[in-house]
Amino acid sequence: MIKKFALIACVLALTATYQPPSWAGKVLDRIRETGTITAGTRKDAVPFGFIDKDGKWVGYSLDILELIRKQTEKQLGKPIQLKLVEATPENRFEKIKNGSIDIECASTTFTWERTKQVDFSVSYFADGTKILTNKNSGLNSLESLSGRKIGVIMNTTNEKAIKLQQPAAQLVPIQNQADGLAKLEKGEIDAFAGDGIVLEGIRKKAKNATNLVVLPDFPYQYESYACSLPKDDSDWRNLVNYSLIKFMEGVVSDQPASVAIYEKWFDETGVAPYPRDTINDYFQGILDASEWIPIIDY
């Protein structure tokens, strides 16, 4: 019940400004002219955007971007391509601001501070900060983090969460998730912090997966994931939101195409399992703040 209330609280910040869509604007004009959406995402954030064992760029966020591409194509009435660009925690917002990319979707967390630089879509996932550590590390409480070396990607909400929740932890900068796992395996850090669902995906793919654990059961801090967008372009934001709302409606109403996307990544047999009833509650909170879009063909 505590988890459900926390997720509902995450919804409220992201739904207050949702508006019905119109189809014009600066970004849409550029997309119409070039025939391309240039989208940023991650290559190391399992299961949102990552390189799989076959060397293919895949992930939940890439599937979300494909839905946005299809909706854009439908609304503009012409073929639209999706061009993927790597966007890291260090450069994602700068790429949005300088126009290098039209949208960034990965495991990016909405914060009020970040809205000074970019706009955000409605949220399309929620989780929170946890740590990946060895099973025998003893890091099973906030108090146990005191004095321990915790890897963090600098200038992320994960770094801020650990710093806020346990100021006595020794924060060790890591470049990315792969660097964090390498340092953990070498014993250079006791754990590294990240979004729980991403850490679970990394754990499952690690060579010593059975010796690793993601802690705690409930995150140190809950966070809502959203796509970041150029500021002050409501027409583009509305189209993106429309695409996301349609997808979430499909999940909560058991439409096969939407459910297949969700379960590919988060089902019990997926890359990073996440309870369907929990995400349904979260999605429903977002849907309750917007007009229902007819999606079922009778």
Backbone as CSV, one residue per row, in Angstrom:
resi,resn,N_x,N_y,N_z,CA_x,CA_y,CA_z,C_x,C_y,C_z
1,MET,0.825,-1.201,0.000,0.000,0.000,0.000,0.863,1.257,0.000
2,ILE,1.971,1.252,0.771,2.889,2.384,0.809,3.456,2.641,-0.575
3,LYS,3.833,1.550,-1.242,4.405,1.676,-2.587,3.383,2.274,-3.534
4,LYS,2.130,1.847,-3.440,1.088,2.342,-4.338,0.879,3.833,-4.122
5,PHE,0.827,4.298,-2.870,0.638,5.717,-2.612,1.812,6.537,-3.127
6,ALA,3.030,5.987,-3.004,4.205,6.706,-3.485,4.154,6.866,-4.999
7,LEU,3.719,5.827,-5.700,3.629,5.900,-7.157,2.541,6.882,-7.579
8,ILE,1.428,6.911,-6.857,0.372,7.866,-7.175,0.886,9.288,-7.012
9,ALA,1.700,9.528,-5.998,2.274,10.859,-5.799,3.158,11.260,-6.968
10,CYS,3.886,10.287,-7.532,4.736,10.564,-8.689,3.902,11.004,-9.878
11,VAL,2.701,10.457,-10.013,1.835,10.770,-11.152,1.458,12.240,-11.159
12,LEU,1.147,12.791,-9.994,0.530,14.104,-9.924,1.394,15.196,-10.533
13,ALA,2.708,15.100,-10.350,3.598,16.140,-10.871,3.644,16.170,-12.379
14,LEU,3.336,15.059,-13.015,3.509,14.956,-14.453,2.219,15.062,-15.252
15,THR,1.072,15.158,-14.594,-0.192,15.158,-15.333,-0.924,16.485,-15.278
16,ALA,-0.460,17.387,-14.470,-1.202,18.626,-14.269,-1.299,19.475,-15.528
17,THR,-0.335,19.386,-16.434,-0.317,20.257,-17.603,-0.675,19.535,-18.890
18,TYR,-1.180,18.303,-18.831,-1.524,17.576,-20.052,-2.697,18.248,-20.751
19,GLN,-2.575,18.445,-22.096,-3.601,19.083,-22.891,-3.911,18.231,-24.108
20,PRO,-5.120,18.389,-24.699,-5.435,17.676,-25.928,-4.474,18.092,-27.036
21,PRO,-4.198,17.213,-28.019,-3.175,17.484,-29.003,-3.614,18.363,-30.162
22,SER,-2.659,19.140,-30.676,-2.781,19.787,-31.979,-1.499,19.437,-32.724
23,TRP,-1.483,19.641,-34.022,-0.389,19.046,-34.796,0.338,20.095,-35.641
24,ALA,1.055,20.992,-34.998,1.900,21.973,-35.669,3.047,22.284,-34.726
25,GLY,3.845,23.316,-35.005,4.908,23.692,-34.098,6.277,23.540,-34.702
26,LYS,7.268,24.145,-34.033,8.631,24.227,-34.540,9.248,22.858,-34.793
27,VAL,9.194,21.955,-33.810,9.801,20.635,-33.979,9.056,19.840,-35.041
28,LEU,7.746,19.884,-35.013,6.964,19.150,-36.010,7.203,19.688,-37.421
29,ASP,7.388,20.990,-37.548,7.719,21.554,-38.862,9.045,20.997,-39.368
30,ARG,10.025,20.891,-38.472,11.324,20.348,-38.868,11.208,18.870,-39.243
31,ILE,10.432,18.123,-38.461,10.249,16.695,-38.752,9.530,16.521,-40.092
32,ARG,8.533,17.369,-40.330,7.802,17.307,-41.602,8.755,17.582,-42.773
33,GLU,9.641,18.530,-42.582,10.564,18.910,-43.658,11.627,17.845,-43.904
34,THR,12.182,17.284,-42.832,13.286,16.328,-42.973,12.815,14.888,-43.111
35,GLY,11.580,14.621,-42.656,11.076,13.255,-42.664,11.719,12.377,-41.618
36,THR,12.321,12.998,-40.581,13.076,12.237,-39.576,12.861,12.794,-38.175
37,ILE,12.618,11.891,-37.219,12.682,12.224,-35.798,14.061,11.807,-35.306
38,THR,14.827,12.744,-34.789,16.128,12.424,-34.213,15.945,12.266,-32.710
39,ALA,16.142,11.048,-32.242,15.805,10.714,-30.848,17.029,10.230,-30.090
40,GLY,17.192,10.720,-28.879,18.274,10.285,-28.023,17.808,9.223,-27.049
41,THR,18.673,8.246,-26.784,18.392,7.243,-25.766,19.711,6.657,-25.291
42,ARG,19.644,5.767,-24.326,20.850,5.204,-23.709,21.284,3.917,-24.398
43,LYS,22.561,3.569,-24.181,23.078,2.289,-24.647,23.454,1.370,-23.480
44,ASP,23.250,1.853,-22.250,23.689,1.082,-21.082,22.629,1.000,-19.998
45,ALA,21.376,1.358,-20.328,20.321,1.391,-19.316,19.334,0.251,-19.561
46,VAL,19.700,-0.942,-19.139,18.841,-2.117,-19.280,17.623,-1.964,-18.354
47,PRO,16.399,-2.161,-18.819,15.966,-2.594,-20.147,15.445,-1.455,-21.019
48,PHE,15.804,-0.208,-20.695,15.228,0.939,-21.391,15.913,1.213,-22.725
49,GLY,17.209,1.176,-22.737,17.970,1.329,-23.958,19.338,0.712,-23.745
50,PHE,19.658,-0.327,-24.522,20.927,-1.026,-24.311,21.296,-1.819,-25.557
51,ILE,22.536,-2.280,-25.583,23.022,-3.122,-26.668,22.917,-4.570,-26.218
52,ASP,22.161,-5.381,-26.957,21.952,-6.770,-26.543,23.122,-7.654,-26.951
53,LYS,23.029,-8.940,-26.653,24.132,-9.866,-26.893,24.467,-10.003,-28.369
54,ASP,23.527,-9.633,-29.246,23.768,-9.705,-30.689,24.262,-8.381,-31.251
55,GLY,24.514,-7.416,-30.349,25.007,-6.127,-30.796,23.924,-5.191,-31.304
56,LYS,22.659,-5.523,-31.033,21.539,-4.727,-31.520,21.089,-3.744,-30.437
57,TRP,20.778,-2.530,-30.864,20.297,-1.494,-29.951,18.813,-1.726,-29.708
58,VAL,18.430,-2.049,-28.480,17.060,-2.432,-28.165,16.637,-1.804,-26.842
59,GLY,15.351,-1.981,-26.483,14.884,-1.559,-25.175,13.467,-1.039,-25.177
60,TYR,12.907,-0.952,-23.999,11.548,-0.443,-23.796,11.400,0.965,-24.363
61,SER,12.382,1.815,-24.101,12.295,3.193,-24.579,12.348,3.267,-26.099
62,LEU,13.082,2.357,-26.725,13.125,2.335,-28.183,11.771,1.933,-28.755
63,ASP,11.087,1.004,-28.077,9.742,0.634,-28.505,8.771,1.804,-28.331
64,ILE,8.941,2.570,-27.250,8.125,3.761,-27.028,8.376,4.783,-28.139
65,LEU,9.637,4.972,-28.499,9.980,5.917,-29.569,9.379,5.484,-30.902
66,GLU,9.310,4.180,-31.124,8.706,3.680,-32.355,7.206,3.997,-32.375
67,LEU,6.534,3.911,-31.237,5.126,4.288,-31.172,4.952,5.773,-31.486
68,ILE,5.865,6.592,-30.979,5.812,8.033,-31.254,6.062,8.291,-32.738
69,ARG,6.986,7.557,-33.330,7.241,7.701,-34.769,5.983,7.376,-35.580
70,LYS,5.321,6.282,-35.245,4.122,5.879,-35.970,3.019,6.923,-35.832
71,GLN,2.851,7.473,-34.627,1.817,8.485,-34.426,2.155,9.753,-35.202
72,THR,3.425,10.120,-35.213,3.859,11.302,-35.965,3.604,11.097,-37.454
73,GLU,3.933,9.927,-37.949,3.713,9.590,-39.354,2.225,9.694,-39.699
74,LYS,1.395,9.202,-38.811,-0.054,9.243,-39.032,-0.556,10.680,-39.064
75,GLN,-0.111,11.491,-38.129,-0.603,12.857,-38.033,-0.084,13.753,-39.154
76,LEU,1.170,13.535,-39.569,1.735,14.367,-40.632,1.367,13.862,-42.019
77,GLY,0.904,12.623,-42.097,0.466,12.085,-43.377,1.591,11.833,-44.350
78,LYS,2.763,11.458,-43.846,3.903,11.148,-44.707,4.843,10.209,-43.968
79,PRO,5.696,9.462,-44.690,6.639,8.553,-44.037,7.623,9.313,-43.140
80,ILE,7.829,8.796,-41.949,8.761,9.401,-40.992,9.732,8.332,-40.512
81,GLN,11.010,8.651,-40.523,12.047,7.738,-40.042,12.431,8.102,-38.610
82,LEU,12.985,7.120,-37.911,13.484,7.338,-36.551,15.000,7.183,-36.568
83,LYS,15.710,8.258,-36.254,17.169,8.236,-36.183,17.584,8.258,-34.720
84,LEU,18.273,7.201,-34.283,18.676,7.094,-32.888,20.072,7.664,-32.675
85,VAL,20.210,8.413,-31.584,21.480,9.017,-31.189,21.722,8.680,-29.725
86,GLU,22.937,8.290,-29.373,23.210,8.013,-27.970,23.151,9.306,-27.158
87,ALA,22.412,9.278,-26.069,22.314,10.405,-25.148,22.657,9.893,-23.755
88,THR,23.650,10.463,-23.141,24.126,10.028,-21.828,23.611,10.976,-20.747
89,PRO,23.734,10.582,-19.479,23.334,11.495,-18.408,24.084,12.830,-18.458
90,GLU,25.287,12.812,-19.034,26.086,14.036,-19.090,25.641,14.988,-20.194
91,ASN,25.118,14.451,-21.315,24.855,15.342,-22.459,23.399,15.379,-22.925
92,ARG,22.508,14.600,-22.313,21.144,14.475,-22.839,20.404,15.803,-22.914
93,PHE,20.487,16.619,-21.857,19.735,17.873,-21.854,20.369,18.912,-22.772
94,GLU,21.687,18.883,-22.880,22.363,19.796,-23.800,21.981,19.482,-25.245
95,LYS,21.854,18.209,-25.564,21.444,17.820,-26.921,20.021,18.294,-27.230
96,ILE,19.157,18.263,-26.232,17.812,18.792,-26.417,17.873,20.303,-26.635
97,LYS,18.648,20.987,-25.801,18.676,22.449,-25.854,19.301,22.978,-27.143
98,ASN,20.338,22.275,-27.661,20.986,22.783,-28.872,20.350,22.266,-30.163
99,GLY,19.265,21.477,-30.031,18.540,21.016,-31.205,19.127,19.806,-31.891
100,SER,20.130,19.153,-31.265,20.727,17.953,-31.858,19.727,16.813,-31.928
101,ILE,18.833,16.770,-30.950,17.802,15.741,-30.917,16.448,16.389,-30.654
102,ASP,15.394,15.733,-31.122,14.032,16.244,-30.951,13.388,15.739,-29.679
103,ILE,13.910,14.647,-29.145,13.314,13.983,-27.986,14.359,13.061,-27.379
104,GLU,14.270,12.846,-26.075,15.150,11.890,-25.396,14.282,11.028,-24.499
105,CYS,14.327,9.720,-24.710,13.555,8.781,-23.893,14.485,7.673,-23.417
106,ALA,14.574,7.508,-22.124,15.379,6.433,-21.541,14.919,6.277,-20.094
107,SER,15.859,6.279,-19.169,15.507,6.193,-17.750,15.684,7.566,-17.105
108,THR,15.267,8.597,-17.802,15.411,9.974,-17.323,14.287,10.321,-16.356
109,THR,14.655,10.873,-15.234,13.707,11.213,-14.179,13.247,12.662,-14.292
110,PHE,11.946,12.855,-14.151,11.393,14.209,-14.057,11.797,14.826,-12.727
111,THR,12.310,16.069,-12.774,12.492,16.876,-11.562,12.111,18.311,-11.915
112,TRP,11.673,19.068,-10.921,11.329,20.466,-11.154,12.555,21.264,-11.569
113,GLU,13.704,20.930,-11.006,14.939,21.648,-11.357,15.252,21.468,-12.844
114,ARG,15.041,20.276,-13.357,15.351,20.006,-14.763,14.406,20.726,-15.712
115,THR,13.213,21.093,-15.238,12.289,21.805,-16.111,12.777,23.219,-16.431
116,LYS,13.831,23.666,-15.769,14.438,24.943,-16.139,15.195,24.830,-17.454
117,GLN,15.557,23.582,-17.821,16.317,23.358,-19.043,15.479,22.762,-20.177
118,VAL,14.585,21.818,-19.819,13.813,21.091,-20.827,12.383,20.911,-20.340
119,ASP,11.516,20.534,-21.263,10.172,20.111,-20.895,10.132,18.591,-20.807
120,PHE,9.056,18.066,-20.217,8.904,16.627,-20.074,7.537,16.173,-20.577
121,SER,7.511,14.948,-21.070,6.254,14.299,-21.404,5.583,13.813,-20.130
122,VAL,4.382,13.224,-20.281,3.823,12.475,-19.160,4.769,11.309,-18.869
123,SER,4.700,10.799,-17.680,5.577,9.696,-17.302,5.129,8.392,-17.950
124,TYR,6.099,7.536,-18.282,5.757,6.231,-18.851,6.377,5.073,-18.058
125,PHE,6.910,5.393,-16.883,7.378,4.344,-15.972,7.745,5.009,-14.651
126,ALA,7.783,4.227,-13.583,8.192,4.751,-12.288,8.923,3.673,-11.509
127,ASP,9.982,4.070,-10.877,10.721,3.161,-9.994,11.451,4.030,-8.985
128,GLY,12.693,3.771,-8.695,13.419,4.601,-7.749,14.826,4.115,-7.509
129,THR,15.558,4.861,-6.710,16.969,4.598,-6.452,17.168,3.408,-5.517
130,LYS,17.965,2.455,-5.968,18.387,1.317,-5.165,19.887,1.118,-5.375
131,ILE,20.436,0.042,-4.835,21.849,-0.267,-5.045,22.007,-1.709,-5.519
132,LEU,23.033,-1.932,-6.301,23.441,-3.280,-6.686,24.686,-3.614,-5.880
133,THR,24.659,-4.752,-5.194,25.756,-5.106,-4.314,25.888,-6.621,-4.225
134,ASN,26.925,-7.096,-3.560,27.099,-8.524,-3.324,26.154,-8.978,-2.204
135,LYS,25.706,-10.213,-2.294,24.741,-10.724,-1.322,25.260,-10.684,0.110
136,ASN,26.562,-10.796,0.282,27.124,-10.824,1.636,27.647,-9.460,2.086
137,SER,27.231,-8.386,1.416,27.770,-7.057,1.735,27.212,-6.488,3.034
138,GLY,26.023,-6.949,3.425,25.415,-6.416,4.638,24.783,-5.049,4.463
139,LEU,24.648,-4.602,3.211,24.091,-3.270,2.955,22.570,-3.344,2.809
140,ASN,21.918,-3.714,3.893,20.465,-3.929,3.844,19.669,-2.846,4.560
141,SER,20.314,-1.727,4.882,19.609,-0.608,5.515,20.348,0.681,5.186
142,LEU,19.666,1.802,5.373,20.320,3.087,5.150,21.513,3.265,6.070
143,GLU,21.350,2.824,7.314,22.435,2.973,8.287,23.684,2.216,7.841
144,SER,23.486,1.077,7.175,24.628,0.253,6.765,25.441,0.888,5.639
145,LEU,24.899,1.901,4.961,25.645,2.579,3.898,26.702,3.535,4.450
146,SER,26.588,3.872,5.721,27.518,4.821,6.338,28.960,4.322,6.245
147,GLY,29.824,5.143,5.686,31.238,4.800,5.573,31.573,3.843,4.445
148,ARG,30.576,3.347,3.732,30.826,2.387,2.653,30.969,3.108,1.313
149,LYS,31.706,2.497,0.402,31.961,3.100,-0.909,30.814,2.750,-1.868
150,ILE,30.064,3.782,-2.239,28.904,3.596,-3.113,29.166,4.325,-4.437
151,GLY,29.195,3.578,-5.515,29.407,4.168,-6.824,28.169,4.911,-7.298
152,VAL,28.361,6.081,-7.880,27.249,6.875,-8.413,27.681,7.549,-9.705
153,ILE,26.765,7.665,-10.648,26.997,8.508,-11.815,26.703,9.927,-11.369
154,MET,27.671,10.804,-11.531,27.545,12.149,-10.991,26.432,12.930,-11.680
155,ASN,25.840,13.858,-10.920,24.794,14.749,-11.417,23.539,14.001,-11.864
156,THR,23.247,12.896,-11.183,22.018,12.156,-11.436,21.149,12.192,-10.182
157,THR,19.875,11.837,-10.346,18.991,11.781,-9.186,19.408,10.669,-8.234
158,ASN,20.085,9.635,-8.752,20.571,8.558,-7.882,21.648,9.072,-6.934
159,GLU,22.570,9.869,-7.457,23.596,10.471,-6.600,22.946,11.330,-5.516
160,LYS,21.988,12.155,-5.917,21.333,13.046,-4.959,20.567,12.273,-3.898
161,ALA,19.941,11.154,-4.313,19.162,10.361,-3.366,20.059,9.765,-2.279
162,ILE,21.203,9.196,-2.687,22.110,8.601,-1.706,22.692,9.679,-0.799
163,LYS,23.074,10.785,-1.392,23.652,11.886,-0.618,22.648,12.421,0.405
164,LEU,21.383,12.483,0.008,20.343,12.990,0.897,19.986,11.985,1.986
165,GLN,19.836,10.718,1.594,19.378,9.702,2.537,20.466,9.235,3.494
166,GLN,21.723,9.217,3.016,22.823,8.787,3.878,24.085,9.612,3.555
167,PRO,24.174,10.805,4.156,25.305,11.696,3.894,26.669,11.098,4.268
168,ALA,26.673,10.085,5.136,27.936,9.496,5.587,28.483,8.450,4.610
169,ALA,27.739,8.127,3.570,28.242,7.183,2.565,29.378,7.834,1.781
170,GLN,30.365,7.041,1.382,31.479,7.537,0.560,31.098,7.376,-0.908
171,LEU,30.789,8.466,-1.568,30.362,8.409,-2.963,31.580,8.337,-3.886
172,VAL,31.569,7.350,-4.758,32.663,7.135,-5.702,32.121,7.350,-7.113
173,PRO,32.657,8.298,-7.876,32.155,8.539,-9.235,32.388,7.335,-10.145
174,ILE,31.368,6.981,-10.921,31.504,5.961,-11.963,31.042,6.587,-13.274
175,GLN,31.577,6.075,-14.369,31.262,6.652,-15.677,29.881,6.246,-16.163
176,ASN,29.535,4.981,-15.952,28.264,4.449,-16.429,27.980,3.148,-15.694
177,GLN,26.904,2.470,-16.085,26.525,1.236,-15.399,27.574,0.146,-15.557
178,ALA,28.155,0.034,-16.754,29.178,-0.993,-16.986,30.407,-0.746,-16.107
179,ASP,30.783,0.511,-15.964,31.914,0.874,-15.107,31.600,0.544,-13.656
180,GLY,30.352,0.790,-13.238,29.955,0.469,-11.872,30.031,-1.014,-11.590
181,LEU,29.558,-1.821,-12.535,29.609,-3.272,-12.360,31.051,-3.755,-12.306
182,ALA,31.904,-3.202,-13.156,33.316,-3.598,-13.172,33.995,-3.259,-11.853
183,LYS,33.731,-2.081,-11.336,34.325,-1.671,-10.056,33.802,-2.530,-8.906
184,LEU,32.523,-2.899,-8.972,31.944,-3.756,-7.938,32.597,-5.135,-7.973
185,GLU,32.763,-5.684,-9.157,33.365,-7.011,-9.302,34.829,-7.021,-8.855
186,LYS,35.519,-5.897,-9.019,36.926,-5.801,-8.606,37.075,-5.474,-7.125
187,GLY,35.969,-5.166,-6.458,36.033,-4.830,-5.044,36.431,-3.393,-4.771
188,GLU,36.397,-2.546,-5.802,36.778,-1.147,-5.631,35.664,-0.339,-4.967
189,ILE,34.433,-0.823,-5.060,33.295,-0.201,-4.382,32.472,-1.310,-3.717
190,ASP,31.664,-0.919,-2.749,30.817,-1.891,-2.054,29.478,-2.082,-2.756
191,ALA,29.081,-1.087,-3.543,27.806,-1.141,-4.262,27.793,0.015,-5.243
192,PHE,26.844,-0.009,-6.168,26.627,1.210,-6.929,25.142,1.469,-7.074
193,ALA,24.806,2.765,-7.073,23.422,3.192,-7.050,22.899,3.421,-8.458
194,GLY,21.610,3.159,-8.623,20.950,3.387,-9.903,19.461,3.164,-9.734
195,ASP,18.741,3.272,-10.821,17.317,2.962,-10.777,17.148,1.460,-10.604
196,GLY,16.280,1.067,-9.675,16.162,-0.342,-9.316,15.904,-1.258,-10.493
197,ILE,15.020,-0.855,-11.396,14.679,-1.709,-12.525,15.859,-1.871,-13.471
198,VAL,16.665,-0.813,-13.616,17.867,-0.879,-14.451,18.904,-1.790,-13.800
199,LEU,19.082,-1.655,-12.495,20.041,-2.492,-11.775,19.657,-3.966,-11.858
200,GLU,18.354,-4.253,-11.811,17.914,-5.644,-11.908,18.240,-6.208,-13.287
201,GLY,18.089,-5.395,-14.315,18.456,-5.833,-15.655,19.939,-6.107,-15.771
202,ILE,20.751,-5.269,-15.165,22.201,-5.459,-15.168,22.568,-6.715,-14.392
203,ARG,21.930,-6.904,-13.234,22.215,-8.084,-12.418,21.945,-9.368,-13.194
204,LYS,20.806,-9.430,-13.869,20.432,-10.638,-14.591,21.418,-10.982,-15.697
205,LYS,22.054,-9.964,-16.263,22.975,-10.195,-17.370,24.427,-10.361,-16.912
206,ALA,24.692,-10.128,-15.625,26.058,-10.237,-15.107,26.509,-11.702,-15.043
207,LYS,27.802,-11.926,-15.186,28.351,-13.281,-15.144,28.144,-13.926,-13.777
208,ASN,28.218,-13.120,-12.735,28.040,-13.631,-11.363,26.690,-13.218,-10.793
209,ALA,25.653,-13.324,-11.610,24.320,-12.835,-11.236,23.820,-13.406,-9.911
210,THR,24.111,-14.669,-9.648,23.592,-15.308,-8.430,24.238,-14.765,-7.168
211,ASN,25.374,-14.083,-7.319,26.056,-13.523,-6.154,25.688,-12.067,-5.902
212,LEU,24.867,-11.505,-6.782,24.496,-10.093,-6.680,23.048,-9.944,-6.249
213,VAL,22.741,-8.798,-5.659,21.380,-8.532,-5.206,21.096,-7.034,-5.342
214,VAL,19.848,-6.700,-5.664,19.413,-5.310,-5.716,18.653,-5.006,-4.438
215,LEU,19.062,-3.953,-3.735,18.487,-3.580,-2.442,18.164,-2.088,-2.430
216,PRO,17.232,-1.686,-1.524,16.323,-2.462,-0.670,15.056,-2.846,-1.433
217,ASP,14.105,-3.454,-0.742,12.854,-3.840,-1.383,12.103,-2.619,-1.896
218,PHE,12.073,-1.554,-1.094,11.443,-0.301,-1.495,12.532,0.743,-1.712
219,PRO,12.467,1.513,-2.797,13.542,2.458,-3.139,13.817,3.488,-2.052
220,TYR,15.055,3.990,-2.045,15.399,5.090,-1.150,14.595,6.336,-1.534
221,GLN,14.296,6.453,-2.840,13.555,7.606,-3.348,12.827,7.195,-4.618
222,TYR,11.520,7.448,-4.691,10.738,7.120,-5.891,10.941,8.180,-6.964
223,GLU,10.928,7.732,-8.221,11.161,8.641,-9.338,10.284,8.254,-10.525
224,SER,9.840,9.285,-11.264,9.026,9.063,-12.456,9.871,9.273,-13.705
225,TYR,9.814,8.318,-14.632,10.545,8.433,-15.890,9.664,9.113,-16.931
226,ALA,10.271,10.007,-17.700,9.555,10.704,-18.762,10.527,11.026,-19.883
227,CYS,9.979,11.305,-21.061,10.804,11.751,-22.182,11.101,13.239,-21.999
228,SER,12.327,13.657,-22.257,12.654,15.076,-22.222,12.521,15.654,-23.623
229,LEU,12.048,16.907,-23.669,11.661,17.553,-24.921,12.115,19.012,-24.924
230,PRO,12.216,19.616,-26.111,12.549,21.048,-26.168,11.509,21.879,-25.421
231,LYS,11.960,22.938,-24.780,11.049,23.788,-24.022,10.117,24.555,-24.957
232,ASP,8.935,24.795,-24.435,7.970,25.701,-25.059,7.549,25.280,-26.460
233,ASP,7.388,23.981,-26.673,6.829,23.488,-27.935,5.695,22.526,-27.589
234,SER,4.544,23.108,-27.261,3.433,22.301,-26.759,2.864,21.365,-27.822
235,ASP,2.972,21.743,-29.108,2.407,20.885,-30.147,3.162,19.559,-30.243
236,TRP,4.475,19.613,-30.192,5.288,18.395,-30.200,5.074,17.603,-28.922
237,ARG,5.044,18.297,-27.784,4.819,17.612,-26.504,3.456,16.926,-26.482
238,ASN,2.451,17.585,-27.030,1.115,16.991,-27.059,1.087,15.722,-27.901
239,LEU,1.772,15.734,-29.043,1.802,14.536,-29.882,2.493,13.385,-29.158
240,VAL,3.605,13.696,-28.490,4.315,12.674,-27.719,3.404,12.143,-26.610
241,ASN,2.748,13.041,-25.881,1.855,12.619,-24.801,0.701,11.771,-25.326
242,TYR,0.140,12.167,-26.452,-0.945,11.413,-27.071,-0.497,9.974,-27.339
243,SER,0.713,9.819,-27.867,1.255,8.484,-28.148,1.410,7.671,-26.873
244,LEU,1.908,8.307,-25.827,2.134,7.613,-24.555,0.810,7.242,-23.887
245,ILE,-0.155,8.158,-23.934,-1.461,7.883,-23.335,-2.121,6.693,-24.026
246,LYS,-2.056,6.656,-25.365,-2.623,5.525,-26.104,-1.975,4.215,-25.679
247,PHE,-0.655,4.228,-25.519,0.054,3.013,-25.099,-0.391,2.581,-23.709
248,MET,-0.457,3.514,-22.772,-0.836,3.169,-21.401,-2.283,2.688,-21.330
249,GLU,-3.155,3.301,-22.112,-4.529,2.802,-22.190,-4.537,1.344,-22.643
250,GLY,-3.699,1.053,-23.636,-3.629,-0.309,-24.146,-3.170,-1.310,-23.107
251,VAL,-2.232,-0.902,-22.264,-1.736,-1.799,-21.221,-2.822,-2.079,-20.189
252,VAL,-3.470,-1.020,-19.690,-4.447,-1.221,-18.613,-5.722,-1.889,-19.115
253,SER,-5.996,-1.799,-20.420,-7.205,-2.432,-20.963,-6.883,-3.728,-21.700
254,ASP,-5.659,-4.228,-21.508,-5.247,-5.533,-22.029,-5.308,-5.646,-23.552
255,GLN,-4.922,-4.579,-24.229,-4.819,-4.647,-25.683,-3.523,-5.367,-26.051
256,PRO,-3.600,-6.395,-26.898,-2.441,-7.267,-27.145,-1.158,-6.547,-27.565
257,ALA,-1.262,-5.568,-28.456,-0.052,-4.907,-28.952,0.682,-4.159,-27.833
258,SER,-0.056,-3.416,-27.012,0.559,-2.668,-25.908,1.094,-3.607,-24.833
259,VAL,0.296,-4.612,-24.489,0.720,-5.570,-23.468,1.981,-6.308,-23.912
260,ALA,2.078,-6.628,-25.195,3.259,-7.339,-25.708,4.520,-6.513,-25.524
261,ILE,4.419,-5.199,-25.738,5.584,-4.330,-25.536,5.985,-4.334,-24.066
262,TYR,5.011,-4.161,-23.180,5.337,-4.123,-21.751,5.930,-5.448,-21.277
263,GLU,5.284,-6.537,-21.639,5.710,-7.835,-21.114,7.036,-8.306,-21.712
264,LYS,7.378,-7.836,-22.897,8.671,-8.207,-23.474,9.815,-7.802,-22.563
265,TRP,9.643,-6.694,-21.864,10.713,-6.176,-21.008,10.490,-6.426,-19.524
266,PHE,9.216,-6.471,-19.075,8.955,-6.456,-17.634,8.161,-7.641,-17.107
267,ASP,7.782,-8.577,-17.961,7.093,-9.772,-17.505,8.053,-10.618,-16.667
268,GLU,7.529,-11.631,-15.990,8.368,-12.512,-15.171,9.480,-13.164,-15.986
269,THR,9.234,-13.370,-17.266,10.259,-13.959,-18.139,10.980,-12.883,-18.945
270,GLY,10.695,-11.607,-18.671,11.302,-10.510,-19.402,12.690,-10.173,-18.891
271,VAL,13.219,-9.077,-19.404,14.582,-8.662,-19.070,14.691,-8.198,-17.622
272,ALA,13.688,-7.445,-17.159,13.710,-6.916,-15.786,12.288,-6.931,-15.232
273,PRO,11.870,-8.018,-14.598,10.480,-8.159,-14.135,10.012,-7.003,-13.247
274,TYR,8.779,-6.560,-13.507,8.155,-5.496,-12.717,6.659,-5.786,-12.683
275,PRO,6.042,-5.829,-11.500,4.653,-6.297,-11.369,3.678,-5.537,-12.252
276,ARG,2.875,-6.276,-12.972,1.904,-5.662,-13.876,0.844,-4.879,-13.093
277,ASP,0.407,-5.383,-11.953,-0.620,-4.671,-11.202,-0.100,-3.334,-10.681
278,THR,1.190,-3.285,-10.347,1.784,-2.036,-9.866,1.826,-0.999,-10.978
279,ILE,2.274,-1.402,-12.159,2.354,-0.436,-13.264,0.961,-0.057,-13.746
280,ASN,-0.004,-0.990,-13.686,-1.374,-0.647,-14.069,-1.932,0.460,-13.179
281,ASP,-1.676,0.370,-11.873,-2.122,1.415,-10.950,-1.473,2.751,-11.301
282,TYR,-0.192,2.695,-11.616,0.537,3.925,-11.955,0.001,4.536,-13.242
283,PHE,-0.128,3.706,-14.277,-0.664,4.182,-15.554,-2.080,4.739,-15.391
284,GLN,-2.900,4.062,-14.587,-4.283,4.511,-14.414,-4.334,5.898,-13.785
285,GLY,-3.433,6.165,-12.866,-3.378,7.493,-12.265,-3.103,8.574,-13.303
286,ILE,-2.243,8.268,-14.276,-1.947,9.215,-15.351,-3.151,9.351,-16.279
287,LEU,-3.771,8.226,-16.612,-4.912,8.240,-17.523,-6.102,8.989,-16.938
288,ASP,-6.251,8.946,-15.633,-7.367,9.629,-14.984,-7.297,11.142,-15.151
289,ALA,-6.108,11.653,-15.482,-5.927,13.092,-15.633,-5.998,13.542,-17.089
290,SER,-6.401,12.640,-18.000,-6.463,13.005,-19.411,-7.721,12.440,-20.059
291,GLU,-8.034,12.951,-21.223,-9.177,12.443,-21.974,-8.871,11.045,-22.494
292,TRP,-9.841,10.147,-22.367,-9.662,8.786,-22.863,-9.672,8.787,-24.379
293,ILE,-8.698,8.081,-24.988,-8.589,8.011,-26.433,-9.189,6.682,-26.901
294,PRO,-10.163,6.700,-27.795,-10.732,5.437,-28.295,-9.654,4.624,-29.005
295,ILE,-9.402,3.411,-28.538,-8.344,2.597,-29.130,-8.818,1.210,-29.506
296,ILE,-10.047,0.847,-29.151,-10.539,-0.511,-29.391,-11.438,-0.525,-30.617
297,ASP,-11.159,-1.430,-31.540,-12.004,-1.593,-32.711,-13.045,-2.682,-32.438
298,TYR,-14.323,-2.325,-32.527,-15.397,-3.294,-32.271,-15.934,-3.837,-33.598
